[in-house]
């Protein structure tokens, strides 16, 4: 199964997720599918800029100067 990128923004997001998951393509595709279905939101957090981790967020992994988190959306 491959992920179709609808825009440059999607490609950038996929690149960040891939980086944060240490190039785990299966995990990256799974996260992108859930984001595209509206179940999850990706939240980058940069502690050096005073940003805080959202409550109930799950860490995907580190990115340059921060980390990416998954936040489940309430339906």
Order of alpha helices (4+ residues) and beta strands (2+ residues): alpha-alpha-beta-beta-beta
